[in-house]
């Protein structure tokens, strides 16, 4: 007999109805099936789900099929706030319950996930801001949403999902500014940002204080990595730095405004005494490290912005431009959220830091350190 919590039960039971139709008492049914009367009572009350053998025996005694006794309860529908503008492409969404609101993020498009095709948390009802929830309430309420562009966030997401209990962590790609803005608006639990230092000011702290002026929170170091230019294997164009992007024989793929790498590029352009207009492809945008790598790999361009770890993954060469720290931004009132708390516990472990340090271009000397309290 398998014990099942009422909070996670997604199966309905018609045992009492079918037993009553047969004019059979709980004790009589229990005797014919070979279980105790209390077990029948608990099954009918929804406290227990029987194992396959007991379910088959009950179906035989009652002259019906197992699926006539137990059936999947209809998915619950909830009002949601639609985030992003890609809902015309499909109904499958991630659901982030932040405080008392449910935000639906599409599982299609350039920012759908860090990797793979993930399972949906809900299905949008066509033409409505409502979604059928596919997760038990406790699971959904215990799953945090992390927005950012560090590929290593995917590793953290997997580690959180491996922990006992209901804690979960969904990870979606977003630029640093978009991620922090979403958290400031209450649409996500954690933002990842890796803005580089400007004029002595810590870039991450500067961005967060600008975007979250009236929100208390904490800035926690997650990783540090090399960022720069992704180029073809062997670097056939002989690109050495940002100044070479202005050459007529070099095609470039840029990142969107708000991306930390775009901000870095614009600063380096000024230092290199060239103009953005001189760069062939400055207006050609890719929206992730992976898209930039694919553009270089398939000869759409000669150089793109990205991380050393991404270059190694795609078999590309790499021209380092900067070394930057990536931080997690978390509002104070969300620190105890189960998914957030699990993520913070994991990044404090030696095992996670050792795994992170194995990624090309990464180091973890600051991982888990509080950078600032906001």
Secondary structure, 3 states (H helix, E strand, C coil): CEECCCCCCCEEECHHHHHHHCCCCHHHHHHHHCCCHHHHHHHHCCCEECCHHHHHHHHHHHCCCHHHHEEECCCEEEECEEECCCHHHCCEEEEEEECCEEEEEECCCCCCCCCCCCCCCEEECCCCCEEEECCCHHHHHCEEEEEECCCCHHHHHHHHHCCCCCCEEEEEECCHHHHHHHHHCCCCCEEEECCCCECCECHHHHHHHHHCCCCCEEEEEEEEEEEEEEECCCCCCCCCCHHHHHCCCCCEEEECCCCHHHHHHHHHHHHCCCCHHHCCCCCCEECCHHHHHHHHHCCCCCEEEEEHHHHHHCCCEEEEEEEEEEEEEEEHHHCCCHHHHHHHHHHCCHHHHHHHHCCCCEECCCCCCEEEEC
